[in-house]
């Protein structure tokens, strides 16, 4: 007789599993060489092994799993996205950017090591992501490899995450309206989440014209994720978050919470998650993990 797994159990098990898999992948990819580069590799390992929700690799694995993709391939691709995410956090935390002291409950990389090592570690993790995706041993089909590389490159650069970070810096001296804040967050936060979903579909050989509903899902969870981040930054607990909070308000930045108010922002996040789940309506139980991920985004406390 078939049994139905409770969504919370499904998600909890999936988060634990992907965290172990991604940690193991980074451990394999980043052995300390025993030469003058040791400090660089140790810094890269510090930034990538342990900590973080691993939401982006989980999205890759969840989407790819819907189409029967080999789990080890999906995890490796998810690790490439996580390398980009880790590099972005290292650089965001630097004194020239957000100047943060804590990340995932431990000192930020430039404090645990030094600023120059942090810059190099971020640069090396950026390169590692594309080294993973371009490896013929991972994916034999060159067309799939180049589509994965292009998707992650566009989500990482000026048309995605880096562009969003630039807008975020400008936001300290310029008053943004709601559409501009939404655009900022679609780039800074939503682009990599969207890439994770897209890359799972690419692995599943789903043609570009067949990805519209998954793109809608990714867009809505990306915005919901940032709204909840803004709420947590306003109302959250620093010990639970493992990082400094309330910095946006101190910097005078406009956020979803400052523009909408907490209640309207929270309602908007729930509405977006409902829309995201609706986009999965044509799928059955194979999309249950994606539904659980969407709901987790508005229920998380860090």
Beta strands, then each sheet from edge to edge (+ up, - down):
strand 1: 102-103
strand 2: 106-107
sheet 1: 1+ 2-
end
